[in-house]
């Protein structure tokens, strides 16, 4: 009503101005009247917008959290302000861009949800359903349901809308939320990445994945979230890359092509080359004989942005599917491969056997002994650059047995921990290299004193 009266008053005032202009022949007065009429129309438009914005709308918004810069991080949108358990949840990036949004039904994630990249492009979209069959589905969210006392009073409050779950909780009566039906996933450029159909959270269908360019990347079947049968992989240029068969307990590399079409693996014999272009630019060459790794398994790391230069990073050898011989790991330091060796470890029939030595800048920083894959004997670790002893520990066929000695940056003893057949039976504490305390577990005095003899401090 107030808005209507204001508008009416302005109209009357301008009507008088308009009538006065009818009895004059002065062009200036006519132009002034036209100008005022233009201003009136603009003003009335603004008033109309104000009235539309201030009219009653059946939506209630509650801000849950803000970023430190003041932008909204998350909020709830209610269609009915009295209904606080059914709403639409919206989460935002710090730049204000929508991150994800979807309905909450009875305080639980449910229905069609949309997820976005920080650039505003849709990342994935699909539907969630509730699954009350405990741990039968592959759930995304888990809710700990409220527990009531015998008198009907609430014993335990339910958790928030997104909850972590432990295996112990899974044994209780929980409600799980799973992906269901068709989910679409996209690259940041808007190109479809893949389509997956879910059944109680498990992917159970034929899956096709695409590169950001739109060309096919992989295709194959999945059951209960696991690859089965034949899977094909392609290069970005459309050239077929590999054929691999997946079984319940193993996989077999059948065929492999280079991106120029050259066949390098056939019926499980030959070699494959894989390149990680996303992170370090690693190129891995793996040799096979009769579907088993046999020969080189070398990893080369990129040293230039254009992939024109590489150096050896991992040097492994296999024999009939088992790692064997001396394995070498390299780092980025040093001008030659010999100078860049960071670890040497001997293997036999797939198990570590002998001394594993780690280097840094040419200095030995740790020595560990293994017998049939189990730690044994005395292990020594030194501090980088100073080469002072850091830790000395003793093992007996994979079980900690003996004294584990810790040293400070000056190389002085800090703590001695005593272990007997895997159990900790005592400890000696030092301050500035001087013993300040000693504790022994009751009943283990004999073993403690026997082990004390082997300590470096006692030998001195």
matplotlib code that plots the C-alpha trace (Angstrom):
import matplotlib.pyplot as plt

x = [0.0, 2.8, 4.5, 1.3, 0.7, 4.3, 3.9, 0.5, 1.9, 4.7, 2.2, 0.1, 3.1, 4.3, 0.8, 0.8, 4.1, 2.8, -0.4, 1.6, 3.8, 0.7, 0.1, 3.6, 5.4, 8.9, 10.9, 13.1, 10.2, 8.9, 12.3, 12.5, 9.1, 10.2, 13.4, 11.4, 9.0, 12.1, 13.3, 9.8, 9.8, 13.2, 12.1, 9.0, 11.0, 13.3, 10.2, 8.8, 12.0, 12.1, 8.6, 9.4, 12.5, 10.8, 7.6, 7.2, 9.0, 8.5, 12.3, 14.5, 18.3, 20.6, 24.3, 26.3, 29.9, 31.9, 35.5, 38.0, 37.6, 33.9, 32.5, 30.0, 31.3, 28.0, 24.3, 20.9, 17.9, 14.5, 11.2, 9.4, 11.0, 9.3, 10.8, 14.4, 15.3, 14.4, 16.4, 18.9, 22.5, 24.9, 28.7, 31.0, 34.6, 36.4, 36.1, 32.3, 31.8, 29.3, 31.1, 28.2, 24.5, 21.8, 18.8, 18.8, 15.8, 15.1, 18.6, 20.2, 21.8, 19.3, 18.3, 20.1, 23.4, 25.7, 29.4, 31.5, 35.1, 36.4, 36.1, 32.3, 32.3, 30.2, 32.4, 29.9, 26.2, 24.1, 21.6, 22.1, 19.8, 19.6, 20.6, 19.6, 21.1, 24.2, 27.4, 26.0, 26.5, 29.5, 28.4, 29.5, 28.1, 27.2, 24.8, 24.9, 21.2, 19.8, 19.6, 16.6, 16.3, 13.5, 11.3, 11.5, 13.9, 16.8, 20.0, 22.4, 22.2, 22.7, 25.8, 26.0, 24.9, 28.3, 30.0, 33.1, 32.5, 34.7, 34.4, 33.0, 30.2, 29.3, 28.2, 25.6, 22.3, 23.5, 22.0, 24.2, 23.9, 25.0, 25.4, 22.6, 21.8, 23.7, 26.4, 28.1, 31.7, 33.3, 36.7, 37.3, 36.9, 33.3, 34.1, 32.4, 35.0, 32.9, 29.5, 29.0, 25.8, 25.8, 23.9, 24.0, 27.2, 28.9, 29.7, 28.1, 28.2, 30.3, 32.4, 33.9, 36.3, 37.3, 40.2, 39.6, 39.8, 36.8, 38.6, 38.1, 40.6, 39.5, 36.6, 35.6, 33.2, 33.1, 31.3, 31.0, 33.6, 36.2, 37.4, 36.5, 37.1, 38.7, 39.7, 41.0, 43.1, 43.7, 46.1, 44.8, 45.3, 42.9, 45.6, 44.8, 47.2, 46.7, 44.4, 44.4, 42.3, 41.2, 40.3, 39.1, 42.7, 45.0, 45.4, 47.2, 48.7, 47.7, 48.8, 50.5, 51.2, 53.3, 51.5, 53.0, 51.2, 54.2, 53.3, 55.7, 53.7, 51.8, 50.2, 51.9, 55.5, 57.5, 57.5, 55.3, 56.0, 53.8, 54.2, 52.9, 52.3, 50.3, 53.0, 56.7, 56.6, 57.8, 58.3, 58.3, 59.6, 58.5, 59.5, 57.2, 57.5, 54.4, 52.4, 55.0, 57.4, 60.7, 63.7, 63.9, 61.4, 63.0, 61.6, 62.9, 62.1, 61.7, 64.4, 63.0, 59.5, 59.4, 60.2, 63.4, 65.6, 65.3, 67.4, 67.1, 65.0, 64.2, 66.2, 64.5, 64.9, 62.4, 62.6, 59.4, 57.3, 59.5, 61.9, 65.5, 69.1, 70.4, 67.7, 68.8, 66.9, 68.3, 67.7, 68.2, 71.6, 74.9, 76.1, 76.3, 74.0, 76.6, 76.6, 72.8, 72.4, 70.3, 69.6, 70.9, 69.0, 69.6, 66.6, 66.2, 63.0, 61.0, 62.4, 65.0, 68.2, 71.4, 72.4, 70.2, 72.3, 71.0, 73.2, 73.0, 75.4, 77.9, 77.7, 76.2, 73.2, 71.7, 72.5, 69.9, 70.2, 67.5, 67.1, 64.3, 62.5, 62.8, 64.8, 67.7, 70.8, 72.0, 70.6, 72.3, 71.0, 73.1, 72.1, 72.4, 75.3, 76.8, 77.0, 76.5, 74.6, 70.9, 69.4, 70.8, 68.3, 68.5, 66.3, 66.0, 64.2, 61.6, 61.1, 62.5, 65.0, 67.7, 68.3, 67.0, 69.3, 68.4, 71.0, 70.8, 72.2, 75.6, 75.8, 75.1, 72.8, 69.2, 67.1, 67.7, 64.7, 65.0, 63.1, 63.0, 61.4, 59.2, 58.1, 59.5, 61.0, 62.7, 64.3, 67.2, 67.0, 69.9, 70.4, 73.4, 74.7, 74.5, 72.2, 69.4, 66.9, 66.4, 63.2, 62.8, 59.5, 59.0, 60.3, 62.6, 65.7, 67.8, 66.9, 67.4, 70.9, 71.8, 70.8, 72.5, 75.9, 75.2, 74.5, 77.1, 77.3, 78.2, 80.8, 82.6]
y = [0.0, 2.4, 1.7, 2.3, 5.7, 6.9, 5.9, 7.7, 10.9, 11.0, 10.3, 13.3, 15.6, 14.6, 15.0, 18.6, 19.1, 17.4, 19.6, 22.8, 21.9, 21.7, 25.5, 26.6, 26.6, 26.7, 23.7, 23.7, 23.2, 20.3, 18.7, 19.1, 17.4, 14.5, 14.1, 14.0, 11.4, 9.2, 9.5, 8.6, 5.4, 4.4, 5.1, 3.1, 0.2, 0.3, 0.4, -2.6, -4.6, -3.6, -4.8, -8.1, -8.7, -7.8, -9.9, -12.9, -16.0, -19.5, -20.2, -20.1, -20.1, -21.0, -20.4, -23.2, -22.0, -19.2, -19.1, -16.8, -14.3, -14.1, -16.0, -18.7, -22.3, -24.1, -23.4, -25.1, -24.1, -25.0, -25.0, -24.9, -23.1, -25.5, -28.6, -28.7, -32.3, -31.9, -29.3, -28.7, -28.6, -26.3, -26.2, -23.6, -23.1, -20.2, -18.2, -18.5, -21.1, -23.9, -27.1, -29.5, -29.5, -32.0, -32.9, -34.1, -36.2, -36.8, -35.5, -38.1, -37.6, -38.8, -38.1, -36.4, -34.6, -32.5, -31.9, -29.1, -28.3, -25.0, -23.5, -24.1, -27.1, -30.1, -32.9, -35.6, -36.1, -39.0, -40.3, -41.6, -44.1, -45.3, -48.9, -50.4, -53.8, -53.1, -53.6, -55.4, -52.4, -50.3, -47.2, -43.6, -42.2, -44.0, -42.8, -44.0, -44.4, -43.1, -45.6, -45.5, -46.5, -49.0, -46.1, -44.6, -41.8, -41.0, -42.6, -41.5, -38.6, -39.5, -38.1, -35.4, -35.9, -37.2, -39.6, -41.8, -45.4, -48.0, -51.7, -52.0, -49.6, -51.7, -54.5, -52.3, -51.2, -48.4, -46.8, -46.6, -44.3, -45.7, -44.5, -45.9, -46.0, -44.0, -41.6, -39.3, -38.1, -35.2, -33.8, -30.1, -29.1, -30.5, -33.6, -36.8, -38.9, -42.0, -43.4, -45.9, -47.7, -48.5, -51.2, -50.6, -48.7, -51.3, -50.7, -53.5, -52.8, -52.2, -49.1, -46.8, -44.1, -41.1, -38.7, -35.0, -34.8, -37.1, -40.2, -43.5, -44.4, -47.8, -50.1, -53.3, -54.9, -54.5, -56.6, -55.5, -52.8, -55.3, -55.5, -58.8, -60.3, -58.5, -54.8, -52.7, -49.6, -46.9, -44.0, -40.5, -40.7, -43.6, -46.3, -49.5, -49.8, -53.1, -56.0, -57.4, -60.2, -60.0, -63.0, -63.5, -63.7, -62.5, -60.6, -61.5, -59.0, -60.4, -57.8, -54.4, -51.8, -48.7, -45.5, -45.8, -49.1, -51.4, -54.7, -55.3, -58.0, -60.9, -63.8, -62.6, -62.5, -59.4, -56.0, -53.1, -49.4, -47.3, -43.5, -41.4, -38.0, -36.7, -36.6, -37.3, -38.5, -41.9, -44.4, -48.1, -50.9, -54.4, -57.6, -60.7, -64.4, -66.5, -63.8, -63.6, -60.8, -62.0, -59.8, -56.0, -53.9, -50.5, -47.1, -43.9, -40.5, -37.4, -34.7, -32.3, -30.8, -32.1, -35.7, -35.6, -36.5, -39.3, -41.0, -44.4, -44.4, -48.0, -51.0, -54.3, -57.8, -60.7, -64.4, -66.3, -63.7, -63.3, -60.4, -61.6, -60.3, -56.9, -54.2, -50.5, -47.3, -43.9, -40.3, -36.9, -36.2, -36.8, -36.5, -40.2, -43.2, -44.6, -41.4, -41.3, -44.8, -44.3, -48.0, -51.4, -54.5, -58.2, -60.5, -64.2, -65.9, -62.8, -62.2, -59.8, -61.7, -60.0, -56.5, -53.6, -50.5, -46.9, -44.0, -40.2, -38.1, -41.0, -41.6, -44.8, -43.7, -47.1, -50.8, -53.5, -57.3, -59.6, -63.4, -64.8, -61.5, -61.1, -58.4, -59.9, -58.8, -55.3, -52.4, -49.0, -45.6, -42.5, -38.8, -37.2, -34.8, -35.3, -39.1, -39.4, -42.5, -41.9, -45.3, -48.8, -51.6, -55.4, -58.1, -61.8, -63.4, -60.6, -60.1, -57.1, -58.7, -56.6, -52.9, -50.1, -47.2, -43.5, -40.8, -37.0, -34.7, -34.7, -38.4, -38.8, -41.6, -40.4, -43.5, -47.2, -49.4, -53.1, -55.8, -59.5, -61.7, -58.8, -57.5, -54.3, -55.1, -51.9, -48.5, -46.3, -42.5, -40.1, -36.4, -34.8, -38.3, -39.0, -41.7, -40.2, -43.1, -46.8, -48.9, -52.7, -54.6, -56.9, -60.4, -59.5, -58.4, -61.3, -60.7, -56.9, -57.3, -59.8, -57.4, -54.5, -56.0, -55.5, -51.7, -49.3, -47.3, -50.4, -51.6, -48.3]
z = [0.0, 0.9, -2.4, -4.3, -2.6, -3.4, -7.0, -7.2, -5.8, -8.3, -11.1, -10.0, -9.8, -13.3, -14.7, -13.6, -15.3, -18.5, -18.6, -18.1, -21.1, -23.3, -23.0, -24.0, -27.3, -25.8, -27.0, -24.0, -21.6, -23.9, -23.8, -20.0, -19.6, -21.8, -19.8, -16.6, -18.0, -18.9, -15.3, -14.1, -16.2, -14.8, -11.3, -11.6, -13.0, -9.9, -7.6, -9.4, -8.9, -5.2, -4.8, -6.5, -4.3, -1.1, -1.7, 0.4, -1.0, 0.5, 0.8, 3.9, 3.7, 6.6, 6.2, 7.9, 7.5, 5.9, 4.7, 6.4, 3.6, 4.3, 1.4, 2.1, 2.4, 2.8, 3.3, 3.6, 1.5, 3.0, 1.1, 4.5, 7.4, 9.8, 8.2, 9.3, 8.1, 4.5, 2.5, -0.3, 0.7, -1.2, -0.7, -2.4, -3.2, -1.7, -4.9, -4.5, -7.2, -6.4, -5.4, -4.9, -4.3, -3.7, -1.6, 2.0, 3.0, 6.6, 7.4, 5.0, 1.6, -1.0, -4.6, -7.5, -6.7, -8.8, -8.2, -9.9, -10.6, -9.3, -12.8, -12.6, -15.0, -14.0, -12.6, -11.9, -11.4, -10.2, -7.7, -4.1, -2.4, 1.2, 1.9, 5.3, 4.5, 6.7, 4.8, 1.7, -0.5, -1.4, 0.5, 0.1, 3.3, 6.6, 9.3, 12.9, 13.7, 17.0, 19.9, 22.3, 25.9, 27.0, 28.1, 24.6, 25.4, 23.0, 24.2, 21.5, 19.1, 15.4, 13.7, 11.0, 7.4, 6.3, 8.7, 8.7, 9.8, 11.5, 11.0, 14.5, 13.6, 10.5, 12.8, 14.3, 12.7, 10.4, 7.4, 4.4, 1.3, -2.0, -5.6, -7.7, -11.4, -14.1, -12.9, -15.4, -14.9, -16.9, -17.6, -16.6, -20.2, -20.2, -22.2, -20.9, -19.0, -18.4, -17.6, -14.8, -13.7, -10.0, -8.1, -4.3, -4.8, -7.0, -10.6, -12.6, -16.3, -19.4, -18.8, -21.4, -20.5, -22.7, -23.0, -22.6, -26.4, -26.6, -28.0, -26.3, -23.6, -22.1, -22.3, -20.4, -17.9, -14.2, -11.6, -7.9, -8.6, -10.0, -13.6, -15.3, -18.7, -21.6, -21.2, -24.1, -23.8, -26.5, -27.1, -27.5, -31.3, -31.5, -31.9, -29.9, -27.0, -25.1, -24.4, -20.9, -19.4, -15.8, -13.7, -10.1, -8.7, -11.5, -14.7, -18.0, -20.4, -23.8, -26.4, -26.5, -29.2, -29.2, -30.2, -33.7, -34.1, -33.5, -31.8, -28.9, -26.9, -28.3, -26.4, -23.2, -24.5, -25.4, -23.6, -22.7, -22.2, -20.0, -19.6, -16.7, -18.3, -15.3, -12.6, -13.0, -16.6, -15.6, -18.5, -17.5, -19.6, -18.5, -20.2, -20.2, -21.1, -21.2, -19.3, -16.4, -15.8, -16.9, -17.5, -17.2, -15.2, -15.6, -14.7, -16.4, -15.0, -17.1, -16.7, -19.3, -19.9, -23.5, -22.6, -24.6, -21.7, -19.1, -16.5, -14.8, -11.6, -10.7, -12.0, -11.2, -12.7, -12.7, -13.3, -14.0, -12.3, -9.2, -8.5, -8.4, -8.5, -7.3, -7.4, -7.6, -6.9, -8.0, -7.1, -8.8, -7.4, -9.2, -12.7, -13.5, -12.8, -10.5, -8.4, -8.3, -6.8, -3.6, -2.6, -3.5, -2.4, -3.3, -4.0, -4.5, -5.6, -4.9, -1.4, -0.1, 0.8, 2.1, 2.9, 1.8, 1.6, 1.2, 0.0, 0.0, -2.0, -2.0, 1.7, 3.3, 5.4, 6.3, 6.3, 6.9, 6.8, 5.4, 5.3, 3.2, 3.3, 7.1, 8.9, 10.8, 12.7, 13.4, 11.4, 11.4, 10.1, 9.9, 9.6, 6.2, 5.8, 9.2, 8.8, 12.6, 13.9, 14.2, 15.1, 15.8, 16.0, 16.3, 14.7, 14.8, 11.7, 11.4, 15.2, 17.1, 19.5, 21.2, 22.0, 19.7, 20.3, 19.4, 19.2, 19.1, 16.4, 18.2, 18.1, 21.8, 23.2, 23.8, 24.4, 24.6, 24.2, 25.2, 23.2, 24.0, 21.3, 20.1, 23.6, 25.1, 28.5, 29.5, 28.7, 29.5, 29.1, 28.6, 28.7, 26.9, 26.6, 30.4, 31.8, 33.8, 34.3, 33.8, 33.9, 33.7, 33.3, 36.4, 35.8, 32.9, 34.8, 33.6, 29.9, 30.3, 31.8, 29.1, 26.3, 28.0, 27.0, 23.3, 23.6, 22.0, 25.2, 27.3, 24.7, 25.2]

ax = plt.figure().add_subplot(projection="3d")
ax.plot(x, y, z, "-o")
ax.set_aspect("equal")
plt.show()
